[in-house]
Amino acid sequence: MQAFNISRASSIFLLVLLLTGLAGPSAVLAQTTPATGAPPLILGTAWYPEQWPESRWDADLELMQKAGIHMVRVGEFAWSRMEPQDGQYDLDWLDHAVAAAGRHGIYTVIGTPGAAPPAWLTQKYPETLRTEENGRKDQHGNREQFNWANPKYLEKTRLMAQELAKRFGHNPWVIGWQIDNEYGNVSFDDATKAQFQDWLKARYGTLDNLNTRWTTSYWSETYSNWNQVPIQTSYGNPGLLLSWKRFVSDTWRAYQKNQLDVIRPNSEHQFITTNMMGWFDGFDHYTVSQDLDLASWDDYVGTGHLDQYRNGAAHDLTRGFLRKNFWVMETQPGSVNWAKVNNVLDKGEVRAMAWHDVGHGADAVSYWQWRSALNGQEEYHGTLVGADGTPVPLYSEAQQLGQEFAKAGPVLAGTSVKSDVAILHSYDSRWAINWQRHNANYDPVEELVSYYKPLRDIAQSVDIVSPSAPLSQYKLVVAPGLNVLSDAEGKNLIAYVEQGGNLVLGQRTGMKDIDNGLQTERQPGPLVALLGGRVEQYYALTDPVAVSGAWGAGTSKEWAEQLSAKDADTKVLMRYGKSNGWLDDQPAAITRKVGKGSITYIGAWLDPASMAKAAKWMTDASGVKPKLGAVPEGVDVYPREGDHGTVYILVNFAKTPQTVTLPAAMQDVLKGGSVRSVELPVYGVAVLSAAR
Ligand code: GLA
């Protein structure tokens, strides 16, 4: 009985935390690079001083300084050193480490250590351990074994963060905070389930409302008590699945805010971030980011080589969380240890990747990690120095980057990425499609990237933002798979078109409502009237289907939507060829002009060549031009714009050297002098400044 009371009290505590103070976006956003003298473009590394005797620190910091490293991220796994016993904090060693780094001109980002609770903590408070979905209680010995919804864990992480903030919140060498590390694991214990049920009650108000909106009369799912609602994560009522994900996201936000609220009042000139994971979809990153000053992510290739499109889109996704420059908080120095084959990136590729990061809007690139712990789960991971403490071959490439960042930093200071094209991305939609793919090969991220690649090639800059973001600054907005469309998002899109914007909708858009239920209108739901057409039927495909029309002849794979053009103004752009009988000669893409704007629906998953033509059509129709002008295939262009002009970063990902002729003379920032063209070897980089 007592346990029951405690768990109810706990769930109410968390619910209050979730519902109070979480209503609006964070009030004051700090600058990316604070007023401390830290360089505007930062090369950094993850450093674990707690793993080494203090007598060794200077040698490491000296080597970092020689490589042009100006930032270390420390502390995120050092809880057992920071609080060796319950309530006994020892931060002197960290103070020494921050000061030692400062003596080498190196700034510190402190990670709060919630991702790796000490053994005494889980032994004393076993309720802080997470329960896996199969009911197994996690245990000490790895990391992320904590329950992100547990009030005791919240109390302990808050006290820890407070101690750190009091000690380092005014330290001029500490420029920022990383909360925890890569939020991911959640818990399926009974107390968390009770919190979820309370969350549902707060959201839906009455069971009648929940039952109606989830259509629980289906399969006798009707609930007569909140405590009957289960947790389901992959197969279940779509409204329940989506609610669980939203609860998970809100709980991560509350977990983070719990620490943020003790750091902010105790610090100044320091940003707060957390390191996210690109396409990872364990929670809604828009929900969690809104309380942060800075978005950052951990950018790993794993097996193979950099795919500049999929990876570039992940940068743009991260930039879109707060719609401003971001940090790459971790990236691989050559190789990782966790992929199928942990190959080392080619000579020059790590440097090319760093400039690709900066081009997409990163103001810092930080290598994980400086040196391997002599024991531990990640002995094989790439580093900048070896177990013997001397540089590995890649160190010289990092050193080159250090010198280049020092040269380019002042030129890039104050610049950011500005795009004429936006792609809309939503976690609700990705989850909804992934739970009911209907064709196992239907990967919503792959579908998004199929639009992103040709659009980026043409526009040389693309934003990826949430469907509720302001859109009026864009000439072209593309929503590849906006499956779940809320009323507010639908209105945002309609207003955009009515004010002269060009909107392109892709497959599966506008099918679901806010509860992941079917819209009562055919796709694209609330946009049917504006489109003057709709989806008559969708077909999962075993084989590609031919399509032809304004964008030439090609195919659609995985999925095909049979469209109809009902309004006289709605034009058919593409039609299906001979197929299953249903699709034969039916519209595959339609468009309608609306005042100065337009709305287009593409029902086919176009092959790359047809998609390139479609992208050309979209950009021509909306007046989008390449920011720099034509460049050879394989050369990536990244414009960063500021008050004084534009800085163009160029990286050659082609397999052969390339020459780029510039539209006007520009300053070569890395080599010096004014240039009209640049020669780029394989993985070659140029940073060019064009004054306004
Ligand atoms: C993640 C973690 C790091 C480290 C790296 C290894 O990004 O945040 O602690 O484990 O992976 O690639």
Residues whose N, C-alpha, C, O or C-beta is under 5 A from the ligand:
A	BS01	GLA	E182 D298 E330 V336
